[in-house]
Amino acid sequence: SLHNMETVLKSLEVQERENHLLVKAHLSLGAIARTWRAPHTVVYRIFADGRVLMDIQGEFAGPFGESPRDEVPRIGTTSKLPGRLQQVSYLAAGPGESYCDSKAQAPLNIYHPTVNEMNFPYECPQEQGNRTDCNFAVLKDGEGAGLAFVSLTGRDMSCKTCDDYDLLLARHAKDVPVRDEITVHFDQL
């Protein structure tokens, strides 16, 4: 039932502070016909200069993971960015793909690939291009404008020119479209 997950807004607080606007949303994410859920809080600090700081805190509640058939949902953020932000700099395990079970061969360092260089064209399309233990990732265009993702603890990060639904529908690598936007995952798990 992960494809049926819905987010319910429990409460919303907005406060004007001296140098920023504080928006705090208390939410609950759950799937239809499941007794587990993920209550969480998202706090945005919005500054006049265009910076937005976001903090997400949450946990699982209920009997999740008791069955070996339970799927683990992605917990983190998914951002859609303009396709012109092709230059990537990140501090993570790399330079190629790394996952929790394969990062021993991926040294922690700062890397500077393009978005396309981060992907791996599996013959059977699937999730790809992940980097573990990512503390920051910056995507920018040729003029230096862009967006930064920062975490004090290592996260999983990937960016690609297709979205997750494209990968789900494609039967072969040639079927994966190249979109004019970049999908960035910056995940807790």
C-alpha positions as CSV (number, residue, x, y, z in Angstrom):
1,S,0.0,0.0,0.0
2,L,3.0,2.3,-0.2
3,H,1.7,3.7,-3.5
4,N,-1.4,4.8,-1.6
5,M,0.4,6.8,1.1
6,E,-1.2,10.1,2.0
7,T,0.0,13.0,4.1
8,V,-2.5,14.6,6.5
9,L,-1.8,18.1,7.9
10,K,-2.5,18.0,11.7
11,S,-1.6,21.6,12.4
12,L,0.3,24.6,10.9
13,E,2.0,27.4,12.7
14,V,3.4,30.6,11.1
15,Q,5.5,33.1,13.0
16,E,7.2,36.2,11.8
17,R,10.6,36.4,13.4
18,E,13.2,39.2,13.4
19,N,15.0,38.1,10.3
20,H,12.9,35.3,8.8
21,L,9.5,33.7,8.6
22,L,9.1,30.4,10.5
23,V,6.5,27.9,9.2
24,K,6.0,24.7,11.2
25,A,3.8,21.9,9.9
26,H,2.8,18.9,12.0
27,L,2.0,16.0,9.6
28,S,1.2,12.3,9.5
29,L,2.1,10.1,6.6
30,G,0.3,6.8,6.2
31,A,-1.0,4.2,3.8
32,I,-4.6,3.3,3.4
33,A,-5.5,0.0,5.2
34,R,-2.3,0.0,7.2
35,T,-2.1,0.6,11.0
36,W,1.4,2.2,10.8
37,R,2.1,5.8,10.1
38,A,5.0,8.3,10.2
39,P,4.1,11.4,12.2
40,H,6.6,14.1,11.4
41,T,7.3,17.8,11.7
42,V,8.6,20.0,8.9
43,V,10.0,23.4,9.9
44,Y,10.8,26.0,7.2
45,R,12.8,29.2,7.9
46,I,12.3,31.6,5.0
47,F,14.7,34.5,4.7
48,A,14.3,37.7,2.6
49,D,17.4,36.9,0.6
50,G,15.8,33.8,-0.8
51,R,17.4,31.2,1.4
52,V,15.0,28.5,2.8
53,L,16.2,26.2,5.6
54,M,14.2,23.1,6.1
55,D,14.3,20.7,9.0
56,I,12.4,17.4,9.0
57,Q,11.9,15.3,12.2
58,G,9.8,12.2,12.5
59,E,9.5,8.5,13.3
60,F,7.5,5.4,12.5
61,A,4.5,4.6,14.7
62,G,2.6,1.3,14.7
63,P,3.5,-2.2,13.7
64,F,5.8,-1.5,10.8
65,G,8.4,-3.9,9.7
66,E,7.0,-6.9,11.6
67,S,6.5,-8.9,8.4
68,P,9.4,-9.8,6.0
69,R,7.1,-8.6,3.2
70,D,6.9,-5.1,4.5
71,E,8.5,-2.6,2.1
72,V,10.5,0.3,3.5
73,P,9.3,3.6,2.2
74,R,11.7,6.3,1.1
75,I,12.1,8.8,3.9
76,G,13.5,12.2,2.9
77,T,12.8,14.9,0.3
78,T,12.2,14.8,-3.4
79,S,12.9,18.0,-5.3
80,K,12.3,19.0,-8.9
81,L,14.9,21.4,-10.1
82,P,15.4,23.2,-13.5
83,G,17.3,21.1,-16.0
84,R,20.0,23.8,-16.4
85,L,21.4,22.9,-13.0
86,Q,23.7,20.3,-14.5
87,Q,26.9,20.8,-12.4
88,V,27.0,18.8,-9.2
89,S,29.4,19.0,-6.2
90,Y,29.0,16.7,-3.3
91,L,30.7,15.3,-0.2
92,A,29.8,11.6,-0.1
93,A,30.9,8.1,-0.8
94,G,31.7,7.9,-4.5
95,P,32.6,8.7,-7.2
96,G,30.3,6.0,-8.5
97,E,27.1,4.6,-7.1
98,S,27.2,3.7,-3.4
99,Y,24.5,2.0,-1.3
100,C,24.5,0.9,2.4
101,D,25.7,-2.6,1.3
102,S,28.3,-1.5,-1.3
103,K,30.0,1.6,0.1
104,A,33.2,-0.1,1.2
105,Q,34.6,0.5,-2.3
106,A,33.5,4.1,-2.4
107,P,35.8,6.6,-0.6
108,L,34.3,9.6,1.1
109,N,35.5,12.7,-0.8
110,I,34.3,15.8,-2.7
111,Y,33.3,15.0,-6.2
112,H,32.2,17.3,-9.2
113,P,30.3,15.3,-11.8
114,T,27.5,16.4,-14.1
115,V,24.0,15.1,-13.4
116,N,24.3,12.6,-16.3
117,E,27.6,11.3,-15.0
118,M,25.9,10.4,-11.7
119,N,23.5,7.9,-13.3
120,F,24.0,4.3,-14.2
121,P,22.0,2.9,-17.2
122,Y,20.9,-0.5,-15.9
123,E,19.5,-2.6,-18.7
124,C,16.4,-3.1,-16.6
125,P,15.5,0.4,-15.4
126,Q,15.6,0.8,-11.6
127,E,16.6,3.2,-8.9
128,Q,20.1,4.3,-9.6
129,G,22.8,6.9,-9.0
130,N,22.7,6.9,-5.2
131,R,25.5,8.2,-3.1
132,T,25.6,7.3,0.6
133,D,26.9,9.4,3.5
134,C,26.2,12.7,1.7
135,N,26.7,15.8,3.9
136,F,26.2,18.3,1.1
137,A,25.2,18.4,-2.5
138,V,25.2,21.6,-4.6
139,L,23.6,21.7,-8.1
140,K,24.3,24.8,-10.2
141,D,24.2,26.1,-13.7
142,G,27.1,27.5,-15.8
143,E,26.8,30.9,-14.2
144,G,27.0,29.7,-10.6
145,A,23.3,30.0,-9.6
146,G,21.9,26.9,-7.9
147,L,20.7,25.1,-4.8
148,A,22.4,23.4,-1.9
149,F,21.3,20.5,0.2
150,V,23.1,20.2,3.5
151,S,22.9,17.8,6.4
152,L,24.9,17.4,9.6
153,T,24.6,13.7,9.3
154,G,25.2,11.6,6.2
155,R,22.2,11.1,3.9
156,D,21.5,9.2,0.7
157,M,21.5,11.5,-2.3
158,S,20.7,11.0,-6.0
159,C,19.9,13.2,-8.9
160,K,18.7,12.3,-12.4
161,T,16.9,13.6,-15.4
162,C,14.0,11.3,-15.1
163,D,11.6,10.7,-12.2
164,D,10.8,7.6,-10.2
165,Y,7.6,6.9,-12.2
166,D,9.6,7.0,-15.5
167,L,11.8,4.2,-14.1
168,L,8.8,2.2,-13.0
169,L,7.2,2.3,-16.4
170,A,10.3,1.7,-18.5
171,R,11.1,-1.8,-19.6
172,H,14.5,-1.1,-21.1
173,A,17.1,1.7,-20.6
174,K,16.2,3.2,-24.0
175,D,12.6,3.7,-22.7
176,V,13.7,6.1,-19.9
177,P,12.9,9.6,-21.0
178,V,15.3,12.5,-20.4
179,R,13.3,15.3,-18.9
180,D,14.1,19.0,-18.8
181,E,14.1,18.9,-15.0
182,I,16.3,17.2,-12.4
183,T,14.8,14.9,-9.7
184,V,16.9,15.1,-6.5
185,H,16.4,12.7,-3.6
186,F,18.0,13.7,-0.3
187,D,17.0,10.9,2.0
188,Q,17.3,9.8,5.6
189,L,17.1,6.1,4.6
